[in-house]
Amino acid sequence: MNAKRERSRSVWMHVEVAPEAAPLEEDHSTDVAVVGAGIAGLSIAYELVLRGLSVVVLDRGEIAGGMTARTTAHLAPICDDSLSELLSMRGQDLAKAFQMSQSAAVDRIEAIQAELEIDCEFRRLDGILFLDPESEESVLDDEVSAAKDIGVTVKRGKGLPLRTLEDRSYLRYPAQATFHPLKYLRGVATALTDKGARLHANTAVVEVKEENDRVELKLVSGHTVTAGHAVIATNSPIHDLVALHTKQAPYRTYAMGFEIETGTFDDALYWDTEEPYHYVRLTSGDDGKDILIVGGEDHKTGEADDAHARFAALTSWIKTLVPELGPERYRWSGQVMDTLDYCGFIGRVSGSERVLVSTGDSGQGITHGIVASLLIPDLILGQENEYIAVYDPDRKPLKAATTYVSENITAVKNFAEYLAPGELASIDELEAGQGAIIRRGLSKVAAFRTEDGDVIEKSAACTHLGCHLHWNSFEMCWDCPCHGSHFAPDGTVLNAPAIGPLTDVEATDSGEGR
């Protein structure tokens, strides 16, 4: 096994969005530099180009090869943390504006795919929230009441054509949608390059610095991009060490795809009231067969390494509802950034006039990414926008004080792990394809043994803020539980906020004891 083995990805979604996007190998000047080439970055770039600005998009990996490639593509504007919770947390005006912006995002996707004639399987369909067996009927009562206050259309019903749900209560939200994000972004990327935008893959940004009326972005190659504005649209922001990271937390979610006979499952978006919730939808496989996608079993990043059990639980759950499922075709996982008040952080960074950010997808990364494209261009051009207050990165969610404490205790507990013993007593115990933390004196070592028997040893400290890393045996990477960084076995950065690779440690033939 190569130490840089690519992490698992949703094969049903694997589409090369911009294979011709080469690394940037020279200094460059532009109106706007966008860091991150997922749904947010490419969508923001597209709207900016339409307004006549020159744009360069930079990504440390492939174009649209990050977390956007791992979504299950529910275009459901309904706050998936519940409308009643949203209303309680943000108040009526901001909750209503949130739902308006999310709906506007779906409308924008629909308009762009029509204008650009993108074959991306876009379709309108219903969203169905059904009652989990452990939830009280009052949960749906609260949702209906909140929907009325916020202005969301909802219809109540009972009995779904799924086993065990024949008499179960549910809510039906009309005019939701779904699509194939990478096919969509392939069309957007083509339009961007046709309009003169530059897309550069494998171009890591290692520093963002505002200087007077310009922003300088230093690349790992040593080159510099100078821009009038910079937009940080990475999964977790690379330019901010602390402030935003204390208001959001990384969670890993799991998804699977099963064959299913056409016509045996109603085409809709489904999710339940369990915590964490499950979510289900239909899509088309590469061979034309229908695929039922199911997701859920979330946990905080780095706090569990039991993907096999998570997938087993998902399989059991969906086969209870749909016993006629065919064989499993795909399985993958992804990371979402949950914010304290369910709304992303999109806008101008505190103390900066020229650096803007889009982060905090809260499980609705696709619509949040499009909302960013509706908001950030207005901020750059000094125009008014009705969604500014909803997504203001500087907001302090006072009603989420308890959640703030509970989420940030992760970092406190994490640093205490440096005092604990290693997971193995010796490097000699490390099996091929396995990663583990080894104590060496006062230090912790992240050790990985390749299939060839070679051992790669790196510091177990995340290069963002030094948190203690955990091995992810499914994704074959090191995860940071504090803020969501991921590293390949050889220490290469796979996911922000870290920008630098894991540092080297002196390798030995056999590790010291605990």
N, C-alpha and C positions, 0 to 999 in steps of 0.2 A: 504494500500500500504506500502510495506517495504521500509524504507529509502534508502536501498542499491539496489533498483530495477535496474536490468540490463538495460542499454540503448538499444534502438532499434538497430537491426542489420539486415542485408540482409538475410532473411530466406532462400532464394534460394541458398545461399552460405554456410549455416551453416554446417560445417563439423568439427568434432573433429580431430585436427591434431596430437596431442600427448597426449591423455588422461591419459597416465601413467606417465607423467612428474610431479613429486612430488616437493615440495619446497626443497631447499637446507638447511639442518639442521645441517651442520658441517662446519668447516673451510676447504678450498680446495685450491690446487695449480695446475696451468695449464700453458700451453704455451700461450694461448690466451683466454681471457674472452670476450664474446660478450654480450652486454647489449641491449636487444630488440630482440624479436623472431618473427618479421614479415618477409616479403619477403627479406629485406636486411640482417637482422641478420642471418636467417637460410641459405641463399645463401652464405654469407661470410663464415659461419662456414663450410659449405659443401666443398667449395674450399680449405679451410685451412686443413681440414682433409685429402683431397686427396693429399696434399703436405706433409703429415706425421706429422702434428702438433697436439698436444692434445688441445681440445677445450671444454669450458663449455659455454652454452647459458643460460642467465638469463632474466626473464621477470616478471614484477610486476603482470601480469595477466595470462591468458591462453596463451599457445603457439599458435602464429598466431591469437590471439584474438583481436588485436588492429585494426588500420586503414587498414591493409591489408585485413581484413575480410569485409571491406566496399567498396572495389574498384568495378568498373564496368568492369575491366579487358580488356581494350583496349590495345593490344600490338602494338601500333602505334609508330614507331620510329620518325615520323615526329613531329617536335617541335610544340606543340599545341598552342603556343603563336604566331605562324606563322614563316615561314622560313625567310621572309623578315625582320621581327623584330629581329630574331636571328642573321641574317647576319649583320644588322646594329649595333647591340649591341656588338657582339663578333668578327667581322671581318671574312674574308673568311676561314683562316686556322683553327681557333678554332671552327667556325660553322661547317666546314666539319668534324672535329674530333668529335664534339658532335654527329652529325648524324651517323657517323661510329660506335661510341660506343653504341648508342641506337640500331642500327641494330644488332650489335654483341650481345647485351643482348638478343634479340629475338632469334637469332641463338643458343645461349647457352641454353635457355629454351627448344628449340626444341630438342637439342642434349641430354640434361639430361633426359627429359621425355621419349625419345627413349631408352637411355642406361638403365634406371631404370625400363622401361616398366610401366610407370605411366599412368593410365587411367584418364586423366585430360581434355579431350575434346579439346586438342590443335589442331588448324587447321590454315592454311594459307588462307587469304582472302584479298580482296581489301579494301583500305581506301578511303572514298569519302568525300571531302570537298566541300560543296555547298554554293552558294551565298545566304546570307540573303537578304530579300527584301529591307532593308534599306542600304545595302552596294553597292558600285559602282563596276562595272566590273573591274576597275583598280586594285581592291584588288587581284583578281585572276591573273591579269597580273604581279603584283609584286611577287606573289608566284611562278609563272612559271619562272620568271627571276632569283629569288633567288635559286630555285631548280637547275637551270642550273649551277649557280656559285658554289653551294655546292656539286653538283654531285648526286642529288636525281632524280630518275626516276619519271616522272609525265606525265599523259595523260590528255588532255583537252577534255571536252565533253559538251553536252547540252541536257537536258531533262531526268529526272529520273521518274521511275514508282511510283511516290508518288503524291498525290493530291496537287496542287498549284506549283509543281516542274516540270511539264511536259515540260516547256520551259526554265527552270532555268539552268544557267551555273554551271558547277562543274569541279573539278579536281579529277582524279583517281590515287591513289598511289598503285601500285601492291605490293604483297608480304608482306602485313601487317599480323597480326595474332591475335588470342584470345585464351583463355583457362579458366579453372576453377582454380584460384590460390590456394584455400585451398586443393583441391584434389592433386594438384601438390606438395604443401608443405607437405602434409601428406606423400607422397612418399619420399621427401627429408629428412624429419624428421626420417623416418624409416631407411633410408640409413645412416644417421648420427649416430644413436644409434647402428646400426649394426657395424659401424666402430669405436665405442668406445667413441664417443662424448657424453657429458652429457647435457641433456636439463632439466631445472628446472623452472617450472611455479610458480606463486605466491611467487616470490623471488625478493623483491624490493631492488634495490641498492640506497643507500642514500649518498654515498660519493665515489669519484674517486680521488685517490691521487698517484702521481708518486713519487717513492722513489728510487733514484739511478738507478739500473738496473732492477727494478720491478715496477709493478703497484698494489696498494692495493685498493680493492673495499669493502667498508663496507656495510653490508646488514642490513636491518631494524631489523632483528632477533638478531643482535649483532655479527654474524659470519663474517669472512673475507675471501675473495677470493684473492689470490695472483697470479699474472700472469706476463709473460714477456711482453705482450702487451694487451691493452684493446681497444675494438671497441665499440663506442657508436652509436648504430643503432636504437635509439628511434625516434618517429615521430618528436619530437623537442628535441635537445640535453639537457641532464641533468647535464652535467659537466661544461657547459659554462654559466656564468650568463648574459653576455651582448653582446660580440663581434659578434657572429653568429646571435643572435636574432635581431640585428639591420639591418641585410641584408636579412631577410625573414619575411614574415607575414602570419598569419593563416587565411585561408578562409574555410567557410563551403559550401559544395556542397550537392545537393539533388538528389535522384534517386528513380525510381519506376519501377515495373515490371508488365506487362499486358499480359494476355493470347492472343495468336494470332494463327489463323489457319495455319498449316504447308503449305508452298508454297506461301503464300500471301505477303511475304516480302523477298527481296533478301538478302542473307547472306553476309553482309559486315559491315565495321565500318563506321559510318556516323558522321560528325560534321559540324557545320555551321560557318559562319563568324560573327555572332552576338557577342556582348560583354556584359555580359559573354556568352560564346557559349553553345550550346546544343550538346549532344552526344548520339548516339543510336547504339544498336547492338542486335543480337539475342542470346539466350542461350536455354538450355533445362531445363525444370522444373523437379521436383522430380518425377512427375507422367508421364513423357515422353512427355508432351505437350510443344510446343514452347512458350517461354517467350520473349517478346520484352522489353528490358531495355532502359530507357531514363533517362538522367541526365542533370543537369544544375541549373540555378537560383542561382548561387553562390553569397555570400556576405561575408564580413569580419566577422570573428568569433566574436560573442558577440554583434554585432552592429544591430541585428534584431532578433526578436522572433516572427516570422510570418510564421512558417513552413507550416501551413495549406494553406496560400495564395501561397507559393512557389509550393507546390504540385498541387494546382489548376491550376496554370499557366503552369506547366509541362504537366498536363493532357490536357489542352486546346491546347497547342502547338502540341503535338504528335497526337492528334485526328484530328487536321486539316490536317495533312499529311497522317494519316492512320485511316480513319474513321471506318474501320471494326474491330478495336481493340476489344478484349474481355474484361472481367472484370479485374479490378486491383487485383493483387495478393500480391504485396509487396511494401513497401515504407521504405526508410531509408535515413540517411545522414552520411556524413563523413567529415573529415578535411584534407585539403591539405596545404602544406607550400610553398607559392609562393616566389621565390627568385627574386632579382632585375634584373637578367640578364637571367632568364629562365633555368639556369643550376644548378644542385644540388651542395652541398658542400660535397665533398667526398675526404678524405685524412687525412694527418697528421695535428694535431692541432698545432697552433702557439706556439712556445716555448717548444714543447714536442716531444720527440723521440719515446714515447711508447704509446701514446693515439691517436687514430684515430677516425674519425667521418663519419657518413653518414646521411645527412639530406637535406631538401629542395627538395621535390619531384616535385614541380611545376606542379602538375596535371598529372605527368607521373611517379607515384610512383613505379609501377611494373618494368618498364625498368630501372629506376634509381637504384632500389634495386639490380638488377642483375649487372648493371654497377659497383656498389660498390664491388660486389664479384669478378669482373674481375680486379679491381684496387687495392684494399686494401691488398690482399695477396702479391702482388708484392712489395708494400711499406714495409710490415712487413719483407719480406725476402731480402730487399735491392736490388730489381731488377728494371730494367727500365720498364716504361709503357708509351705508347703514349698518354694516356688520362690524365696524371697528371695535366697539365696546364689548361685543360678544367674545371676541378672540384676543383681546388685548394681552400681550405677553406679560405686561407688568401687573396685571390684576392679582389681588391677594384674596383667594377664596376663604373668607373668614368662617363661613358655615362649614367648611371642610377641615376645621382645625384638628379634630380627632383623627381624621384620615391622614392628615399631614404628619402627625406624630407617628402613627402606626406604620406608614410607608417609609418614613425616614429612619425608623429604628433599625431597618435592614442594614444600613451602613454601620451603625454602632455595633451590632452583632457580628457583622462581617469582619471588622478589624480585630475583633476578639479571637477570630479563628487563627490568627498568626501565632497565638500562644498554644494552640492545640497541637497534638501529635500529627504526624503525616498519615496519609491513608494507607501507605505501605511502609514496611520497615526498611525495605531496600529496593534499589533499582532492579536487583535480580528477580524480584517478584513480579515485575511488570511484564505482562504478556503482549504478544504482537497485536497491534491495532488498539491497544489500551492506553489511556492517559490517566495519570494519578498525581496527587500532590505528595511530595517526599520532603521530609524535614532534613535539612543539612545544617547542623549547628543551630545558629539563630535565624537561619533563612528558610524560606519555603520555595521549593522548586516545582515547576510544572513540567512533568516528564512524560514523554510519549515514545512508545516503541513502534517502529515501522514494521511492516510485514517482512522486511529483509533482516530485521533484528537490530537495526541501528536505533540508538536512543537520542532523542532530541530533548535538550534541557533548556528551559527558559525560566526567568523569574516568574513567580506566581502572583506578582503584583500587576494589576491593570495599569496601563500607562496613562489613563485619564486622571484618576485621583488615588491610585494605589490600593484599591480594594482587592481582596483575596479572591482569586479566580476559582471556578469549579469546572470540572470536565463534563462535557455533554457527549455521551457515547453514541447518541443517534445522529446528531449533526457532525460528529467528529470535530469538535472545536472546544475552545475554552470560553466560558461565559462569565461575564461580570454581573453578579446579582444586584449591584448598587445602581448602575445607570445604563446597563444593556450593551456594553461593548462585547464584541466577539472576536476571537483570534484563532487562526488556523494552528494546527499542531506545531508548525515551524515558527510561530510567533507573529505571522503576518496579520495585519488588521483586516477584519472582515466586515465589521459594523461599528459605526460611531457610537459614543462620542470620542473614543480613543482615536488618535491620529498617528501615533507612533507604534512600531512593533514592540513586542515583548523583549526585554533586555536579555542578553546572554548571561549564562552562569557557567562556571567551570565544570565540565563533564567529568564523571568518574566511572570506572568500570563497575563499581558496586556502591550503592548508597549507604550512608550511615544509618544507624538505627534510630528509633524514635527518641 
